[in-house]
Amino acid sequence: MHNIYEQIDANKRRSFWVITLFIAFVTAFGYFFTYLYNYDWTFLVFALLISGIGSFVSYYNSDSIALSLAGAKQVTHKTYPSYFNIVENLARVARIP
């Protein structure tokens, strides 16, 4: 079984490859249409820019998107004291902050 830091590193590597393959796919798709319809190369540059910007934005905002889709709310000691205490005790036992 891997520790948490090895899992984090593996997830970062997978995320890098997913983003790289997405950009490569969109670029190849743009190249295909540029070649097929004899468009100017600006279409390819536009496809590359859109895929790069979209990947960058989705990578850095994916956590807030996933939390909002799940309907997650911030837990405080005043709103949900029992949940807060359970998580706090689990963190103490696991010796994590």
C-alpha positions in Angstrom: 0.0 0.0 0.0 1.3 3.4 -0.9 1.5 6.3 1.5 -0.4 9.5 0.8 2.5 11.3 -0.7 3.1 8.6 -3.3 -0.5 8.8 -4.2 -0.4 12.5 -4.5 2.7 12.2 -6.8 0.9 9.6 -8.9 -2.2 11.7 -9.2 -0.1 14.7 -10.3 1.7 12.6 -13.0 -1.7 11.3 -14.3 -3.1 14.8 -14.4 -0.1 16.0 -16.3 -0.5 13.2 -18.9 -4.3 13.8 -19.2 -3.8 17.5 -19.8 -0.9 16.9 -22.3 -2.9 14.3 -24.2 -5.9 16.6 -24.3 -3.9 19.5 -25.8 -2.3 17.1 -28.3 -5.7 15.8 -29.3 -7.2 19.2 -29.8 -4.1 20.3 -31.7 -4.2 17.3 -34.0 -7.9 17.9 -34.5 -7.2 21.5 -35.4 -4.4 20.4 -37.8 -6.8 17.9 -39.4 -9.3 20.7 -40.1 -6.7 23.1 -41.2 -5.3 20.6 -43.7 -8.7 19.3 -44.8 -10.4 22.6 -45.5 -7.2 24.5 -46.5 -7.6 27.0 -43.7 -4.9 29.4 -42.6 -2.7 28.3 -39.8 -4.4 30.7 -37.5 -7.1 28.1 -36.9 -4.5 25.7 -35.6 -3.0 28.3 -33.3 -6.5 29.2 -32.1 -7.2 25.5 -31.3 -3.9 25.3 -29.4 -4.6 28.4 -27.4 -8.1 27.4 -26.5 -7.0 23.9 -25.4 -4.1 25.3 -23.4 -6.2 28.0 -21.7 -9.1 25.5 -21.0 -6.7 23.0 -19.5 -5.0 25.5 -17.3 -8.3 26.9 -16.0 -9.8 23.5 -15.4 -6.7 22.2 -13.6 -6.6 25.1 -11.2 -10.4 25.3 -10.6 -11.3 21.6 -10.6 -11.5 21.4 -6.8 -14.0 24.2 -6.5 -16.0 22.9 -9.4 -16.2 19.4 -7.9 -17.1 20.7 -4.5 -19.9 23.0 -5.8 -21.3 20.1 -7.9 -21.4 17.9 -4.8 -23.1 20.7 -2.8 -20.3 20.8 -0.3 -20.5 23.3 2.5 -17.8 24.5 4.9 -18.2 23.0 8.3 -17.5 25.0 11.3 -17.7 24.2 15.0 -20.9 26.3 15.3 -22.8 24.7 12.3 -22.0 21.0 12.7 -20.2 20.4 16.0 -20.5 16.7 16.0 -19.0 16.4 12.5 -16.3 18.8 13.4 -15.4 16.9 16.5 -15.3 13.5 14.6 -12.9 14.9 12.0 -10.8 16.6 14.6 -10.4 13.4 16.6 -9.6 11.4 13.5 -6.9 13.9 12.6 -5.4 13.7 16.0 -5.3 9.9 16.0 -3.8 9.9 12.5 -1.4 12.6 13.5 -2.2 14.9 10.6 -3.1 18.6 10.9 
